């Protein structure tokens, strides 16, 4: 078997561009899904039946559907059903954000529920409103507690961005597969793609380990 690793170097520009878009997809999705997840958690814990129902329905729908099905639905069915049509990149971000927001919502809900009720009762006794108590007492502690989980979600999201390649988003996996088909150098391009994902993912995994140790909750 003959190898031609120079094909990786000759196509490095496309791989770099794909890597940049992969990072952009993950960062944008997380920037949307963190406040989205927090909103879902507050709705679920609000005690208002309509908000609780809406949050639960959203979470159970998008948490239990395969992500690739959400991507296909957003790209092929949503434009037909609503008349709204987005670029593949925007469609990919929307689909990823819906999925990750559902998971983040449950993460924040667990974090908020873990704060002892005595702290809220003490805040009420001092004259703070429910919103002030949530904003100033509960949420800062909850965010600190869920930070390790959010970091793990980020690592998974970084790899899951490869799924949007099915709708021709030119991220790392899509560009690697396209170059593989154009050059017929399957092993070289798959190895290059794996090496880039690993080189970027391993430091993130180590960072998650550090966050787990740094923000571990001991009571």
C-alpha positions as CSV (number, residue, x, y, z in Angstrom):
1,X,0.0,0.0,0.0
2,X,1.4,3.4,-1.0
3,X,0.8,6.4,1.2
4,X,1.0,10.0,0.1
5,X,0.9,12.2,3.2
6,X,1.7,15.3,1.1
7,X,-2.0,15.4,0.2
8,X,-2.7,16.6,3.7
9,X,-0.2,19.4,3.4
10,X,-1.4,20.4,0.0
11,X,-5.0,20.7,1.3
12,X,-4.1,22.2,4.7
13,X,-6.0,25.4,3.9
14,X,-9.3,23.6,3.5
15,X,-8.6,21.6,6.7
16,X,-7.8,24.8,8.6
17,X,-10.9,26.6,7.3
18,X,-13.0,23.5,8.4
19,X,-11.4,23.6,11.8
20,X,-12.2,27.3,12.2
21,X,-15.8,26.6,11.3
22,X,-16.0,23.7,13.7
23,X,-14.8,25.9,16.6
24,X,-17.2,28.6,15.5
25,X,-20.2,26.2,15.4
26,X,-19.4,24.9,18.9
27,X,-18.8,28.3,20.4
28,X,-21.9,29.9,18.9
29,X,-24.1,26.9,19.9
30,X,-22.8,27.1,23.5
31,X,-23.3,30.8,23.7
32,X,-26.9,30.3,22.7
33,X,-27.7,27.2,24.7
34,X,-26.3,28.4,28.1
35,X,-28.8,31.2,28.5
36,X,-31.4,29.0,26.7
37,X,-30.9,26.2,29.2
38,X,-31.0,28.6,32.1
39,X,-34.3,30.0,30.8
40,X,-35.7,26.5,30.5
41,X,-34.7,25.6,34.0
42,X,-36.3,28.8,35.5
43,X,-39.5,28.1,33.5
44,X,-39.5,24.5,34.8
45,X,-39.1,25.6,38.4
46,X,-41.4,28.6,38.2
47,X,-44.5,26.9,39.4
48,X,-46.5,28.4,36.6
49,X,-48.2,25.5,35.0
50,X,-48.0,26.8,31.4
51,X,-44.3,27.6,31.7
52,X,-43.6,24.3,33.4
53,X,-45.5,22.4,30.6
54,X,-43.8,24.4,27.8
55,X,-40.3,23.8,29.3
56,X,-40.9,20.1,29.9
57,X,-42.3,19.6,26.4
58,X,-39.3,21.3,24.8
59,X,-36.8,19.4,26.9
60,X,-38.4,16.0,26.4
61,X,-38.8,16.6,22.6
62,X,-35.3,17.7,21.8
63,X,-33.5,15.6,24.4
64,X,-35.0,12.3,23.1
65,X,-34.7,12.9,19.4
66,X,-31.5,11.8,17.6
67,X,-29.5,15.0,16.8
68,X,-29.1,14.0,13.2
69,X,-32.9,13.8,12.8
70,X,-33.2,17.3,14.3
71,X,-30.6,18.5,11.7
72,X,-32.4,16.9,8.8
73,X,-35.8,18.2,10.0
74,X,-34.5,21.8,10.4
75,X,-32.9,21.7,6.9
76,X,-35.5,19.9,4.8
77,X,-38.9,20.1,6.6
78,X,-38.8,23.4,8.5
79,X,-38.5,25.6,5.3
80,X,-41.4,23.7,3.7
81,X,-43.6,24.0,6.8
82,X,-42.9,27.6,7.8
83,X,-41.6,29.2,4.6
84,X,-38.4,30.2,6.5
85,X,-35.1,29.2,4.9
86,X,-31.7,29.6,6.4
87,X,-28.2,28.8,5.2
88,X,-26.7,25.4,6.1
89,X,-24.5,27.0,8.8
90,X,-27.4,28.8,10.5
91,X,-29.5,25.7,10.2
92,X,-26.8,23.7,11.8
93,X,-26.4,26.2,14.7
94,X,-30.2,26.2,15.2
95,X,-30.4,22.4,15.3
96,X,-27.4,22.1,17.7
97,X,-28.7,24.8,19.9
98,X,-32.1,23.2,20.3
99,X,-30.5,19.9,21.3
100,X,-27.9,21.3,23.7
101,X,-30.3,23.8,25.3
102,X,-32.5,20.9,26.3
103,X,-29.6,19.2,28.0
104,X,-28.4,22.4,29.6
105,X,-31.9,23.1,30.9
106,X,-31.8,19.8,32.9
107,X,-28.3,20.6,34.1
108,X,-29.2,24.0,35.4
109,X,-32.4,22.6,37.0
110,X,-30.4,20.0,38.9
111,X,-28.0,22.7,40.0
112,X,-30.7,25.0,41.2
113,X,-32.5,22.2,43.0
114,X,-29.3,21.3,44.8
115,X,-29.2,24.6,46.6
116,X,-30.6,24.2,50.1
117,X,-34.1,25.8,50.6
118,X,-32.9,27.3,53.9
119,X,-30.8,29.9,51.9
120,X,-33.9,31.0,50.0
121,X,-36.0,31.2,53.1
122,X,-33.3,33.3,54.8
123,X,-33.3,35.7,51.8
124,X,-37.0,36.0,52.0
125,X,-36.8,36.7,55.7
126,X,-34.4,39.6,54.9
127,X,-37.0,41.1,52.5
128,X,-35.6,40.0,49.2
129,X,-38.0,39.1,46.4
130,X,-38.1,35.8,44.7
131,X,-36.3,37.1,41.6
132,X,-33.7,38.8,43.8
133,X,-33.1,35.6,45.7
134,X,-32.8,33.6,42.5
135,X,-30.5,36.1,40.8
136,X,-28.2,36.9,43.8
137,X,-28.3,33.8,45.9
138,X,-29.3,30.7,44.0
139,X,-28.0,31.2,40.5
140,X,-24.4,32.1,41.3
141,X,-24.1,28.9,43.4
142,X,-25.9,26.8,40.9
143,X,-23.7,27.9,38.0
144,X,-20.6,27.1,40.0
145,X,-22.0,23.6,40.7
146,X,-23.0,22.8,37.1
147,X,-19.7,24.2,35.6
148,X,-18.1,20.7,35.4
149,X,-21.2,19.3,33.6
150,X,-21.3,22.2,31.2
151,X,-17.6,21.7,30.4
152,X,-18.3,18.0,29.6
153,X,-21.2,19.1,27.4
154,X,-18.9,21.4,25.5
155,X,-16.5,18.5,24.8
156,X,-19.3,16.4,23.4
157,X,-20.7,19.3,21.4
158,X,-17.3,19.9,19.8
159,X,-17.4,16.4,18.4
160,X,-21.1,16.5,17.6
161,X,-20.6,19.5,15.2
162,X,-19.4,16.9,12.7
163,X,-23.0,15.8,12.3
164,X,-23.9,19.0,10.5
165,X,-21.7,17.8,7.6
166,X,-24.8,15.9,6.4
167,X,-26.3,19.3,5.3
168,X,-23.1,20.4,3.6
169,X,-21.8,22.7,6.3
170,X,-18.1,23.0,5.5
171,X,-16.7,22.2,8.9
172,X,-13.8,19.8,9.5
173,X,-15.5,16.5,8.9
174,X,-17.2,17.7,5.7
175,X,-14.0,19.2,4.3
176,X,-12.1,16.0,5.1
177,X,-14.7,13.8,3.5
178,X,-14.8,16.0,0.4
179,X,-11.0,15.9,0.1
180,X,-11.0,12.2,0.6
181,X,-13.5,11.8,-2.4
182,X,-11.5,14.2,-4.6
183,X,-8.0,12.8,-4.0
184,X,-8.9,9.1,-3.3
185,X,-6.5,9.3,-0.3
186,X,-8.9,7.7,2.3
187,X,-6.4,6.7,5.0
188,X,-4.4,10.0,4.8
189,X,-7.5,12.3,5.0
190,X,-9.2,10.2,7.8
191,X,-6.0,10.2,9.8
192,X,-5.6,13.9,9.4
193,X,-9.1,14.5,10.5
194,X,-8.7,12.3,13.5
195,X,-5.4,13.9,14.4
196,X,-7.0,17.4,14.3
197,X,-10.0,16.4,16.4
198,X,-7.7,14.7,19.0
199,X,-5.3,17.6,19.1
200,X,-8.1,19.9,19.9
201,X,-10.2,17.6,22.0
202,X,-7.5,16.3,24.3
203,X,-6.7,19.6,25.9
204,X,-10.4,20.3,26.4
205,X,-10.8,16.9,28.1
206,X,-7.9,17.8,30.4
207,X,-9.5,21.2,31.1
208,X,-12.7,19.4,32.1
209,X,-10.7,17.2,34.5
210,X,-9.2,20.3,36.1
211,X,-12.6,22.0,36.3
212,X,-14.0,18.9,38.0
213,X,-11.3,19.0,40.6
214,X,-11.4,22.8,41.0
215,X,-15.2,23.2,41.4
216,X,-16.0,19.9,43.1
217,X,-18.8,20.4,45.7
218,X,-18.0,19.1,49.1
219,X,-20.7,19.4,51.8
